[in-house]
Amino acid sequence: MVVVVNDTSVLIDLKDMGLLSTYTALGWELRTTDLIILELSDDPDFQQIDNMVRSGNLTVDKLDPQSMTIVVEMSIEHAGLSIQDCSVWYSAKQFNAILMTADQRLRKKVQKEGIKVHGCLHIIEQLHSINAISGEAAIHALKTLKQKNQRAPLFEIDKLIDKLETTEGLIKESDPH
């Protein structure tokens, strides 16, 4: 079973693209931390994430005092990373899991430790590869990501859109964004 620990950025991007519930089609063990859930609880659409937790599709790892101490020390040692970032890094290490994040600083740090890291583009590719979403739906999701997330990797998104259009035999549309 593939175990995946999800950062705030990925859960928000999936929600914005309308793929949060579809994400479960991958059959992965989806996890996050209580610090991420707390951070997300202010989101107006938090109910979607809460529904995943209540249905058992997203496991929330609660950090005990000892784990919390380690996470705080990590955030002090690694300037620029939030305590939430360090919580998912810690959790990914504990579960020997893949970390799903869009945060470049976090990606670089965890990759140095040998932890696999992916983001929403990988998730979209995987959902498309198992036919959980069509090529058209994947392209629509990617275009939505470009619109909603100012920090999204535009070059990589455009590259994936081109790949999907080519493999699906879709007519390329000019993107006004």
Secondary structure as GFF3:
##gff-version 3
##sequence-region A 1 177
A	DSSP	beta_strand	3	6	.	.	.	ID=ss1
A	DSSP	alpha_helix	8	17	.	.	.	ID=ss2
A	DSSP	three_ten_helix	22	26	.	.	.	ID=ss3
A	DSSP	beta_strand	29	33	.	.	.	ID=ss4
A	DSSP	alpha_helix	34	40	.	.	.	ID=ss5
A	DSSP	alpha_helix	46	54	.	.	.	ID=ss6
A	DSSP	beta_strand	59	61	.	.	.	ID=ss7
A	DSSP	alpha_helix	65	77	.	.	.	ID=ss8
A	DSSP	alpha_helix	83	94	.	.	.	ID=ss9
A	DSSP	beta_strand	98	100	.	.	.	ID=ss10
A	DSSP	alpha_helix	104	112	.	.	.	ID=ss11
A	DSSP	beta_strand	117	118	.	.	.	ID=ss12
A	DSSP	alpha_helix	120	129	.	.	.	ID=ss13
A	DSSP	alpha_helix	135	148	.	.	.	ID=ss14
A	DSSP	alpha_helix	154	168	.	.	.	ID=ss15
###
